[in-house]
Amino acid sequence: MKVTSEIGPLQKVMLYKPGKELEYLFPMYLEEMLFDEIPWLKRAQEEHDGFSDTLKKAGVEIYYVDELMSEILDRNNLKKQFITEHLNLSDIANPDTREAVFDYLMNKTTTETVKTLIKGLRKDYVEQLKKESSFSDLTKESFPFYLSPLPSMYFTRDHGIKAQDDIILSSMFNMSRKRETLFLKYLVEYHPLFASSKPLAEDLSWPHGLEGGDVLVLKEDTLIVGYSERTTEQAIEWLAHNLLVQEEIFKEILVVEIPKKRAYMHLDTVFTMLDYDKFLLYPGIKDAIHCYRLRKNSHGSVDSNKEESLSSMLEKSLDRPVKIIYSGEQTPITAAREQWGDSTNTLAIKPGKVICYNRNERTNEILNKEGIEVLEIEGSELVRGRGGPRCMSFPIMREPI
Ligand SMILES: NC(=O)NCCC[C@H](N)C(=O)O
């Protein structure tokens, strides 16, 4: 079950439908939770169902992270271990509180435990289970959770990278998203769907800042990696050493350095692949990007070279002319507005056929004119989390092209 490109016909994908965690978002913590607005859950769920229906109609098989997780926790008796890993990444410092939270989660059904780990655990739910009162009882108003909600969980793309058959687990840049990757870590180890996959980086504590939204699979032996707000220089060095030299799974890593800004947090918020030779780029950054090519050299280390331009770098790797299509229009206002609405975050389900939010009218029109088939989905609530169709999907299998 391999992924050897960005555009090969998509066969299996992993999603997460947003749940109650969105109702635990509140204004004081929006920035820390990496949201700019509060989505309306009911509508966000309907929109997400629309997304999964579009995928199903296109023949894609869908798996939901929480369902897969419940299966392995029961089957492999992993509940205790999984809860403990979450507690280790939480802020709970008081041993009595930790024990009470652990008992609370252990006593729930597995499905409920998984749901609670994602939606967050409120302090008042655990109060009666604690033997003693603690300092945290007094701070309930400022932060009401022992386990904070994971509202970005529906952006499954960011949790890791499926490259060929193996999985590189992300190391989330922000503390508020760290626990999200535990789900993928366990699935890779225990779920039959990932039986043939090897985890390439198991130590989640290093490298700091490596997120799936920054990695595109250009072709079987080449990755494109965004050097961005979320994926660091150290992570790219580490990735190059591991994939090009140690494991020798890839021949090249093409690095695209983008401005380190919230609006462009990952490469896939400004740049995606549409077809064999077509890419979509947000024009607002075209003069600010720098490109580099990383390859293994004959002494067993990595050579890094600066490239002249994005298109010439892609052309050299693909060995064919490429076309870069600009999102929005040539006016910076429309392009920037639509990029903020994830116009550039397209999900290819086969070469030349992509899923996009319908709100980005100008970009979708341009794509149509360029011969790209666009399947439009509603996303006015989903987009409030700052992600689009590519961010919301973790491909498990694509047909080779
Ligand atoms: N690949 C992506 O760009 N994912 C979107 C992540 C949005 C999330 N609220 C975040 O800021 O991390």
The ligand as an SDF file (V2000), in Angstrom:
LIG
                    3D

 12 11  0  0  0  0  0  0  0  0999 V2000
   -1.5470   21.3730    6.3230 N   0  0  0  0  0  0  0  0  0  0  0  0
   -2.1670   22.3990    6.8800 C   0  0  0  0  0  0  0  0  0  0  0  0
   -1.9560   23.5280    6.4940 O   0  0  0  0  0  0  0  0  0  0  0  0
   -2.9580   22.1500    7.9300 N   0  0  0  0  0  0  0  0  0  0  0  0
   -3.7900   23.1050    8.5710 C   0  0  0  0  0  0  0  0  0  0  0  0
   -3.5320   23.1880   10.0330 C   0  0  0  0  0  0  0  0  0  0  0  0
   -4.4210   24.1890   10.7360 C   0  0  0  0  0  0  0  0  0  0  0  0
   -4.2670   24.2090   12.2400 C   0  0  0  0  0  0  0  0  0  0  0  0
   -5.2690   24.9900   12.8520 N   0  0  0  0  0  0  0  0  0  0  0  0
   -2.8880   24.7200   12.5940 C   0  0  0  0  0  0  0  0  0  0  0  0
   -2.7290   25.9350   12.7090 O   0  0  0  0  0  0  0  0  0  0  0  0
   -1.9780   23.9260   12.7850 O   0  0  0  0  0  0  0  0  0  0  0  0
  1  2  1  0
  2  3  2  0
  2  4  1  0
  4  5  1  0
  5  6  1  0
  6  7  1  0
  7  8  1  0
  8  9  1  0
  8 10  1  0
 10 11  2  0
 10 12  1  0
M  END
$$$$
